[in-house]
Amino acid sequence: MSRIYNFSPGPATLPEDLLKQAQAELLDWRGTGCSVMEMGHRTSEMIALTKEIENDLRELLTIPSHYHVLFLSAGASAQFAFIPMNLLRGKRTADYCLTGHWSQKAIYEARRYCDVNIATDSTDNLFTNIAPINEWRLNRDAAYVHYTPNETIAGLEFNYIPDTQGVPLVADMSSNILSQPLDVSKFGLIYACAQKNIGPAGMTIVIVRDDLVGQALPETPTLFDYAAQAKEGSMANTPPTLSWYFAGLMFKWLKQQGGLAAIATINQRKAAKLYAAIDQSSLYQNSVATAYRSIMNVPFVLKKPGLDEQFLQEARAAGLGYLKGHKLVGGMRASIYNSMPEAGVDALIEFMQRFEENN
Ligand SMILES: *Cc1c(COP(=O)(O)O)cnc(C)c1O
């Protein structure tokens, strides 16, 4: 059996070295005589692991000390509700940028808790473009501005951090966290689920400025209250310890690769060559505005009808898996997160060119 190049949008591919290390440590983790899955979360070994993953993440992203780092569960979608519950702080409105399907879902949840002001709306261009920020309708009284830096489904990614004039900026970085260096101090809160660019599903990272926590709505359950989780070291209940362990392996792997600057160079190169191959072909097409094309998720359609199934089958036979696009947009999507080796992108491009010549 051999591993394929796996272009799945999430849960997504992981580095082979990391999986081998997990395999080697499965029966006896760090000399404890048991696996990490079998350890109590309050043992000294697990507490040490928690410190280690927090420190490694702080180092990778140079997170300032006045930010809490929380490792929560329930996925990024749960944060769509936890964010208004925690961050409204007595205000009644929040600004949301509607640039894709994930921001749409975040808005749907937020409406249960506050008046949502849509600051910018990309619905008319089918989530392929972002209006210039000077055309946005930002509200100075908003509790926060929420946006989705990388829309995973349509492959639309901001190439800048919006300046929200002092209103806390909240970002759903589920599909592009750790893909490039980041100035965390520009944000009030950053959140990301693990299963795209970090590890297996089960854990969600929340990085939040400390002055924003502690004023959750009174009905907020303890587990969903950032202040309570910060106080308990993200252990207000049993955390998904196996996901924490994998995140720890990933953070070490990223450091070994040279950190986020080095990873970003490779990511840029992978995306640039794939988009170039699409643009140069007469069969494939990507309709996202060039400036906002995602570095992580590259959707494309085949302009000649009736070829999609054949494309997917032949790709799979060539060792290239899970390229089917999201059902909302159809076509194909190659998710090329940090863990996708450049050789995987090269193999995809070669296959696409061969397929075009034959069809
Ligand atoms: C995948 C994804 C989510 C949803 O994550 P869950 O952990 O399934 O809730 C939210 N936002 C973005 C941008 C995503 O890519």
Boltz pocket constraint, residues with backbone or C-beta under 6 A from the ligand:
constraints:
  - pocket:
      binder: B
      contacts: [[A, 10], [A, 74], [A, 75], [A, 76], [A, 77], [A, 78], [A, 102], [A, 148], [A, 150], [A, 151], [A, 152], [A, 172], [A, 173], [A, 174], [A, 175], [A, 193], [A, 194], [A, 196]]
      max_distance: 6.0
